[in-house]
Amino acid sequence: MSTSVPQGHTWTRQVKKEDEEEDPLDQLISRSGCAASHFAVQECMAQHQDWRQCQPQVQAFKDCMSEQQARRREELQKRKEQANSHC
């Protein structure tokens, strides 16, 4: 019995149809300002079909999302402090 080594995966980028609603995750990524780096990950994965070859793109997307989350936390903290000062 021979065992075969998987050759990556069969992931392909889905093309949005005109009548489909945008995926909530895609909306979140668009609002984050990280859509370009997310698209770069998708393109790399479609081309190489091996996430290990896409680590620079994955890291750039991760960094972008981390920065966005930090900005969001700061914004929410400021709003909370402002709301508490008005009480």
N, CA, C and O atoms as CSV, one atom per row, in Angstrom:
chain,resi,resn,atom,element,x,y,z
A,1,MET,N,N,0.845,-1.178,0.000
A,1,MET,CA,C,0.000,0.000,0.000
A,1,MET,C,C,0.888,1.238,0.000
A,1,MET,O,O,1.747,1.390,0.868
A,2,SER,N,N,0.686,2.097,-0.947
A,2,SER,CA,C,1.509,3.306,-1.009
A,2,SER,C,C,0.732,4.475,-0.434
A,2,SER,O,O,-0.487,4.568,-0.582
A,3,THR,N,N,1.462,5.368,0.226
A,3,THR,CA,C,0.833,6.571,0.766
A,3,THR,C,C,1.261,7.746,-0.092
A,3,THR,O,O,2.431,7.877,-0.453
A,4,SER,N,N,0.314,8.584,-0.409
A,4,SER,CA,C,0.650,9.746,-1.221
A,4,SER,C,C,0.726,10.976,-0.330
A,4,SER,O,O,-0.017,11.104,0.644
A,5,VAL,N,N,1.603,11.846,-0.666
A,5,VAL,CA,C,1.769,13.100,0.059
A,5,VAL,C,C,0.851,14.124,-0.587
A,5,VAL,O,O,0.892,14.300,-1.805
A,6,PRO,N,N,0.023,14.805,0.200
A,6,PRO,CA,C,-0.870,15.805,-0.382
A,6,PRO,C,C,-0.077,16.896,-1.094
A,6,PRO,O,O,0.966,17.336,-0.612
A,7,GLN,N,N,-0.569,17.314,-2.209
A,7,GLN,CA,C,0.085,18.347,-3.006
A,7,GLN,C,C,-0.629,19.677,-2.827
A,7,GLN,O,O,-1.231,20.189,-3.771
A,8,GLY,N,N,-0.569,20.238,-1.635
A,8,GLY,CA,C,-1.249,21.503,-1.364
A,8,GLY,C,C,-2.736,21.256,-1.180
A,8,GLY,O,O,-3.134,20.214,-0.660
A,9,HIS,N,N,-3.540,22.186,-1.593
A,9,HIS,CA,C,-4.981,22.031,-1.487
A,9,HIS,C,C,-5.616,22.503,-2.775
A,9,HIS,O,O,-4.925,22.966,-3.683
A,10,THR,N,N,-6.902,22.392,-2.855
A,10,THR,CA,C,-7.612,22.758,-4.083
A,10,THR,C,C,-8.351,24.075,-3.931
A,10,THR,O,O,-9.364,24.293,-4.597
A,11,TRP,N,N,-7.866,24.954,-3.070
A,11,TRP,CA,C,-8.506,26.235,-2.819
A,11,TRP,C,C,-8.404,27.123,-4.052
A,11,TRP,O,O,-7.334,27.250,-4.646
A,12,THR,N,N,-9.497,27.725,-4.427
A,12,THR,CA,C,-9.500,28.706,-5.503
A,12,THR,C,C,-10.304,29.907,-5.053
A,12,THR,O,O,-11.205,29.784,-4.223
A,13,ARG,N,N,-9.986,31.043,-5.588
A,13,ARG,CA,C,-10.677,32.280,-5.236
A,13,ARG,C,C,-12.041,32.302,-5.903
A,13,ARG,O,O,-12.157,32.079,-7.108
A,14,GLN,N,N,-13.073,32.573,-5.114
A,14,GLN,CA,C,-14.433,32.630,-5.631
A,14,GLN,C,C,-14.667,33.983,-6.292
A,14,GLN,O,O,-14.251,35.019,-5.774
A,15,VAL,N,N,-15.326,33.962,-7.424
A,15,VAL,CA,C,-15.680,35.188,-8.120
A,15,VAL,C,C,-17.101,35.561,-7.709
A,15,VAL,O,O,-18.020,34.746,-7.790
A,16,LYS,N,N,-17.266,36.798,-7.271
A,16,LYS,CA,C,-18.561,37.263,-6.792
A,16,LYS,C,C,-19.506,37.482,-7.969
A,16,LYS,O,O,-19.154,38.134,-8.953
A,17,LYS,N,N,-20.702,36.932,-7.854
A,17,LYS,CA,C,-21.729,37.148,-8.863
A,17,LYS,C,C,-22.465,38.439,-8.539
A,17,LYS,O,O,-22.530,38.858,-7.383
A,18,GLU,N,N,-23.015,39.058,-9.567
A,18,GLU,CA,C,-23.683,40.347,-9.401
A,18,GLU,C,C,-24.834,40.298,-8.393
A,18,GLU,O,O,-25.040,41.256,-7.648
A,19,ASP,N,N,-25.588,39.190,-8.361
A,19,ASP,CA,C,-26.768,39.134,-7.510
A,19,ASP,C,C,-26.485,38.619,-6.101
A,19,ASP,O,O,-27.410,38.511,-5.295
A,20,GLU,N,N,-25.239,38.301,-5.786
A,20,GLU,CA,C,-24.891,37.816,-4.455
A,20,GLU,C,C,-24.610,38.977,-3.508
A,20,GLU,O,O,-24.054,40.002,-3.902
A,21,GLU,N,N,-25.009,38.794,-2.249
A,21,GLU,CA,C,-24.659,39.779,-1.240
A,21,GLU,C,C,-23.207,39.572,-0.849
A,21,GLU,O,O,-22.691,38.456,-0.904
A,22,GLU,N,N,-22.555,40.655,-0.454
A,22,GLU,CA,C,-21.160,40.543,-0.035
A,22,GLU,C,C,-21.077,39.799,1.290
A,22,GLU,O,O,-21.873,40.024,2.202
A,23,ASP,N,N,-20.108,38.918,1.374
A,23,ASP,CA,C,-19.868,38.137,2.581
A,23,ASP,C,C,-19.547,39.076,3.745
A,23,ASP,O,O,-18.789,40.029,3.565
A,24,PRO,N,N,-20.111,38.828,4.944
A,24,PRO,CA,C,-19.828,39.697,6.100
A,24,PRO,C,C,-18.332,39.779,6.416
A,24,PRO,O,O,-17.847,40.835,6.824
A,25,LEU,N,N,-17.604,38.691,6.235
A,25,LEU,CA,C,-16.165,38.728,6.488
A,25,LEU,C,C,-15.470,39.648,5.491
A,25,LEU,O,O,-14.576,40.406,5.866
A,26,ASP,N,N,-15.874,39.587,4.224
A,26,ASP,CA,C,-15.309,40.484,3.215
A,26,ASP,C,C,-15.624,41.937,3.544
A,26,ASP,O,O,-14.789,42.817,3.339
A,27,GLN,N,N,-16.830,42.193,4.056
A,27,GLN,CA,C,-17.198,43.553,4.454
A,27,GLN,C,C,-16.300,44.041,5.590
A,27,GLN,O,O,-15.828,45.178,5.577
A,28,LEU,N,N,-16.074,43.174,6.564
A,28,LEU,CA,C,-15.222,43.514,7.704
A,28,LEU,C,C,-13.800,43.838,7.232
A,28,LEU,O,O,-13.207,44.822,7.672
A,29,ILE,N,N,-13.267,43.020,6.352
A,29,ILE,CA,C,-11.912,43.235,5.847
A,29,ILE,C,C,-11.847,44.527,5.047
A,29,ILE,O,O,-10.870,45.269,5.153
A,30,SER,N,N,-12.874,44.806,4.247
A,30,SER,CA,C,-12.901,46.054,3.477
A,30,SER,C,C,-12.886,47.264,4.390
A,30,SER,O,O,-12.145,48.219,4.159
A,31,ARG,N,N,-13.711,47.221,5.434
A,31,ARG,CA,C,-13.777,48.352,6.370
A,31,ARG,C,C,-12.478,48.514,7.158
A,31,ARG,O,O,-12.168,49.613,7.618
A,32,SER,N,N,-11.725,47.440,7.315
A,32,SER,CA,C,-10.498,47.496,8.107
A,32,SER,C,C,-9.387,48.263,7.412
A,32,SER,O,O,-8.453,48.740,8.058
A,33,GLY,N,N,-9.489,48.380,6.097
A,33,GLY,CA,C,-8.406,49.001,5.347
A,33,GLY,C,C,-7.342,47.991,4.945
A,33,GLY,O,O,-6.290,48.373,4.434
A,34,CYS,N,N,-7.600,46.716,5.168
A,34,CYS,CA,C,-6.619,45.658,4.879
A,34,CYS,C,C,-7.011,44.813,3.673
A,34,CYS,O,O,-6.474,43.722,3.479
A,35,ALA,N,N,-7.936,45.303,2.869
A,35,ALA,CA,C,-8.425,44.519,1.736
A,35,ALA,C,C,-7.315,44.206,0.735
A,35,ALA,O,O,-7.283,43.108,0.179
A,36,ALA,N,N,-6.415,45.142,0.498
A,36,ALA,CA,C,-5.346,44.903,-0.479
A,36,ALA,C,C,-4.432,43.767,-0.028
A,36,ALA,O,O,-4.047,42.921,-0.834
A,37,SER,N,N,-4.085,43.747,1.260
A,37,SER,CA,C,-3.207,42.669,1.734
A,37,SER,C,C,-3.963,41.339,1.778
A,37,SER,O,O,-3.366,40.285,1.559
A,38,HIS,N,N,-5.259,41.376,2.057
A,38,HIS,CA,C,-6.066,40.149,2.021
A,38,HIS,C,C,-6.147,39.613,0.599
A,38,HIS,O,O,-6.038,38.407,0.376
A,39,PHE,N,N,-6.337,40.507,-0.355
A,39,PHE,CA,C,-6.376,40.122,-1.759
A,39,PHE,C,C,-5.041,39.497,-2.176
A,39,PHE,O,O,-5.017,38.529,-2.936
A,40,ALA,N,N,-3.928,40.053,-1.677
A,40,ALA,CA,C,-2.603,39.505,-1.998
A,40,ALA,C,C,-2.474,38.069,-1.486
A,40,ALA,O,O,-1.893,37.217,-2.159
A,41,VAL,N,N,-3.018,37.801,-0.293
A,41,VAL,CA,C,-3.010,36.432,0.241
A,41,VAL,C,C,-3.834,35.528,-0.663
A,41,VAL,O,O,-3.396,34.431,-1.009
A,42,GLN,N,N,-5.026,35.979,-1.049
A,42,GLN,CA,C,-5.884,35.178,-1.912
A,42,GLN,C,C,-5.214,34.875,-3.249
A,42,GLN,O,O,-5.260,33.745,-3.736
A,43,GLU,N,N,-4.598,35.882,-3.830
A,43,GLU,CA,C,-3.929,35.699,-5.114
A,43,GLU,C,C,-2.765,34.709,-4.997
A,43,GLU,O,O,-2.592,33.842,-5.853
A,44,CYS,N,N,-1.983,34.844,-3.944
A,44,CYS,CA,C,-0.857,33.938,-3.725
A,44,CYS,C,C,-1.349,32.505,-3.553
A,44,CYS,O,O,-0.793,31.572,-4.132
A,45,MET,N,N,-2.402,32.343,-2.746
A,45,MET,CA,C,-2.943,31.003,-2.517
A,45,MET,C,C,-3.491,30.401,-3.808
A,45,MET,O,O,-3.319,29.207,-4.053
A,46,ALA,N,N,-4.141,31.206,-4.629
A,46,ALA,CA,C,-4.666,30.715,-5.897
A,46,ALA,C,C,-3.518,30.303,-6.829
A,46,ALA,O,O,-3.627,29.319,-7.562
A,47,GLN,N,N,-2.435,31.054,-6.793
A,47,GLN,CA,C,-1.299,30.767,-7.669
A,47,GLN,C,C,-0.504,29.555,-7.194
A,47,GLN,O,O,-0.201,28.662,-7.986
A,48,HIS,N,N,-0.167,29.519,-5.908
A,48,HIS,CA,C,0.736,28.478,-5.399
A,48,HIS,C,C,0.017,27.284,-4.784
A,48,HIS,O,O,0.558,26.179,-4.750
A,49,GLN,N,N,-1.195,27.504,-4.300
A,49,GLN,CA,C,-1.973,26.475,-3.601
A,49,GLN,C,C,-1.168,25.814,-2.486
A,49,GLN,O,O,-1.273,24.611,-2.247
A,50,ASP,N,N,-0.371,26.623,-1.821
A,50,ASP,CA,C,0.441,26.160,-0.686
A,50,ASP,C,C,0.696,27.363,0.223
A,50,ASP,O,O,1.472,28.256,-0.117
A,51,TRP,N,N,0.040,27.374,1.373
A,51,TRP,CA,C,0.129,28.519,2.270
A,51,TRP,C,C,1.555,28.811,2.703
A,51,TRP,O,O,1.882,29.951,3.033
A,52,ARG,N,N,2.407,27.792,2.706
A,52,ARG,CA,C,3.796,28.003,3.142
A,52,ARG,C,C,4.545,28.930,2.197
A,52,ARG,O,O,5.490,29.601,2.612
A,53,GLN,N,N,4.143,28.977,0.952
A,53,GLN,CA,C,4.793,29.868,-0.014
A,53,GLN,C,C,4.232,31.292,0.044
A,53,GLN,O,O,4.719,32.186,-0.647
A,54,CYS,N,N,3.224,31.489,0.860
A,54,CYS,CA,C,2.554,32.793,0.937
A,54,CYS,C,C,2.789,33.479,2.277
A,54,CYS,O,O,2.044,34.393,2.630
A,55,GLN,N,N,3.787,33.070,3.021
A,55,GLN,CA,C,4.004,33.622,4.357
A,55,GLN,C,C,4.252,35.127,4.379
A,55,GLN,O,O,3.773,35.784,5.303
A,56,PRO,N,N,4.971,35.717,3.421
A,56,PRO,CA,C,5.122,37.188,3.464
A,56,PRO,C,C,3.767,37.905,3.344
A,56,PRO,O,O,3.527,38.897,4.033
A,57,GLN,N,N,2.894,37.405,2.478
A,57,GLN,CA,C,1.575,38.010,2.308
A,57,GLN,C,C,0.709,37.789,3.553
A,57,GLN,O,O,-0.009,38.691,3.986
A,58,VAL,N,N,0.783,36.594,4.116
A,58,VAL,CA,C,0.018,36.288,5.327
A,58,VAL,C,C,0.469,37.195,6.471
A,58,VAL,O,O,-0.361,37.727,7.209
A,59,GLN,N,N,1.781,37.370,6.618
A,59,GLN,CA,C,2.306,38.213,7.696
A,59,GLN,C,C,1.896,39.668,7.508
A,59,GLN,O,O,1.557,40.347,8.477
A,60,ALA,N,N,1.926,40.153,6.263
A,60,ALA,CA,C,1.520,41.533,5.993
A,60,ALA,C,C,0.040,41.731,6.333
A,60,ALA,O,O,-0.333,42.764,6.890
A,61,PHE,N,N,-0.800,40.754,6.003
A,61,PHE,CA,C,-2.224,40.837,6.327
A,61,PHE,C,C,-2.424,40.794,7.838
A,61,PHE,O,O,-3.222,41.554,8.387
A,62,LYS,N,N,-1.701,39.910,8.501
A,62,LYS,CA,C,-1.789,39.801,9.962
A,62,LYS,C,C,-1.389,41.119,10.625
A,62,LYS,O,O,-2.068,41.591,11.536
A,63,ASP,N,N,-0.283,41.712,10.165
A,63,ASP,CA,C,0.180,42.988,10.721
A,63,ASP,C,C,-0.857,44.093,10.507
A,63,ASP,O,O,-1.130,44.886,11.408
A,64,CYS,N,N,-1.425,44.131,9.311
A,64,CYS,CA,C,-2.433,45.151,9.004
A,64,CYS,C,C,-3.639,45.001,9.916
A,64,CYS,O,O,-4.122,45.987,10.472
A,65,MET,N,N,-4.128,43.785,10.074
A,65,MET,CA,C,-5.297,43.555,10.924
A,65,MET,C,C,-4.977,43.857,12.391
A,65,MET,O,O,-5.826,44.390,13.105
A,66,SER,N,N,-3.776,43.529,12.845
A,66,SER,CA,C,-3.397,43.831,14.230
A,66,SER,C,C,-3.377,45.330,14.474
A,66,SER,O,O,-3.843,45.803,15.511
A,67,GLU,N,N,-2.833,46.083,13.511
A,67,GLU,CA,C,-2.807,47.539,13.631
A,67,GLU,C,C,-4.233,48.100,13.651
A,67,GLU,O,O,-4.541,49.004,14.429
A,68,GLN,N,N,-5.086,47.560,12.797
A,68,GLN,CA,C,-6.474,48.024,12.746
A,68,GLN,C,C,-7.179,47.731,14.060
A,68,GLN,O,O,-7.917,48.576,14.566
A,69,GLN,N,N,-6.962,46.548,14.617
A,69,GLN,CA,C,-7.591,46.196,15.887
A,69,GLN,C,C,-7.097,47.092,17.022
A,69,GLN,O,O,-7.874,47.466,17.900
A,70,ALA,N,N,-5.824,47.432,17.007
A,70,ALA,CA,C,-5.285,48.327,18.036
A,70,ALA,C,C,-5.919,49.715,17.919
A,70,ALA,O,O,-6.276,50.321,18.930
A,71,ARG,N,N,-6.060,50.218,16.696
A,71,ARG,CA,C,-6.719,51.518,16.483
A,71,ARG,C,C,-8.167,51.471,16.961
A,71,ARG,O,O,-8.661,52.417,17.576
A,72,ARG,N,N,-8.832,50.372,16.673
A,72,ARG,CA,C,-10.238,50.222,17.090
A,72,ARG,C,C,-10.359,50.190,18.611
A,72,ARG,O,O,-11.259,50.808,19.179
A,73,ARG,N,N,-9.446,49.464,19.273
A,73,ARG,CA,C,-9.464,49.416,20.744
A,73,ARG,C,C,-9.262,50.810,21.331
A,73,ARG,O,O,-9.951,51.200,22.273
A,74,GLU,N,N,-8.308,51.562,20.765
A,74,GLU,CA,C,-8.053,52.926,21.250
A,74,GLU,C,C,-9.289,53.801,21.073
A,74,GLU,O,O,-9.646,54.575,21.961
A,75,GLU,N,N,-9.939,53.670,19.917
A,75,GLU,CA,C,-11.132,54.457,19.642
A,75,GLU,C,C,-12.249,54.113,20.632
A,75,GLU,O,O,-12.914,55.011,21.149
A,76,LEU,N,N,-12.454,52.850,20.893
A,76,LEU,CA,C,-13.490,52.433,21.836
A,76,LEU,C,C,-13.163,52.888,23.255
A,76,LEU,O,O,-14.061,53.275,24.003
A,77,GLN,N,N,-11.891,52.847,23.629
A,77,GLN,CA,C,-11.482,53.302,24.957
A,77,GLN,C,C,-11.745,54.792,25.117
A,77,GLN,O,O,-12.225,55.232,26.162
A,78,LYS,N,N,-11.429,55.578,24.077
A,78,LYS,CA,C,-11.678,57.016,24.129
A,78,LYS,C,C,-13.163,57.304,24.273
A,78,LYS,O,O,-13.564,58.168,25.052
A,79,ARG,N,N,-13.986,56.568,23.509
A,79,ARG,CA,C,-15.433,56.765,23.604
A,79,ARG,C,C,-15.941,56.421,25.002
A,79,ARG,O,O,-16.804,57.108,25.548
A,80,LYS,N,N,-15.396,55.354,25.568
A,80,LYS,CA,C,-15.809,54.933,26.908
A,80,LYS,C,C,-15.427,56.004,27.925
A,80,LYS,O,O,-16.223,56.338,28.803
A,81,GLU,N,N,-14.205,56.547,27.810
A,81,GLU,CA,C,-13.748,57.586,28.725
A,81,GLU,C,C,-14.598,58.851,28.581
A,81,GLU,O,O,-14.935,59.494,29.575
A,82,GLN,N,N,-14.940,59.201,27.343
A,82,GLN,CA,C,-15.782,60.387,27.112
A,82,GLN,C,C,-17.174,60.184,27.707
A,82,GLN,O,O,-17.736,61.095,28.313
A,83,ALA,N,N,-17.721,58.992,27.531
A,83,ALA,CA,C,-19.047,58.703,28.074
A,83,ALA,C,C,-19.027,58.755,29.603
A,83,ALA,O,O,-19.972,59.244,30.222
A,84,ASN,N,N,-17.965,58.256,30.201
A,84,ASN,CA,C,-17.844,58.269,31.666
A,84,ASN,C,C,-17.646,59.683,32.201
A,84,ASN,O,O,-18.069,59.984,33.317
A,85,SER,N,N,-17.019,60.539,31.434
A,85,SER,CA,C,-16.783,61.910,31.906
A,85,SER,C,C,-18.057,62.757,31.834
A,85,SER,O,O,-18.152,63.788,32.500
A,86,HIS,N,N,-19.026,62.332,31.038
A,86,HIS,CA,C,-20.281,63.068,30.913
A,86,HIS,C,C,-21.308,62.630,31.964
A,86,HIS,O,O,-22.380,63.229,32.052
A,87,CYS,N,N,-21.017,61.639,32.732
A,87,CYS,CA,C,-21.984,61.127,33.740
A,87,CYS,C,C,-21.965,61.931,35.001
A,87,CYS,O,O,-22.711,61.633,35.934
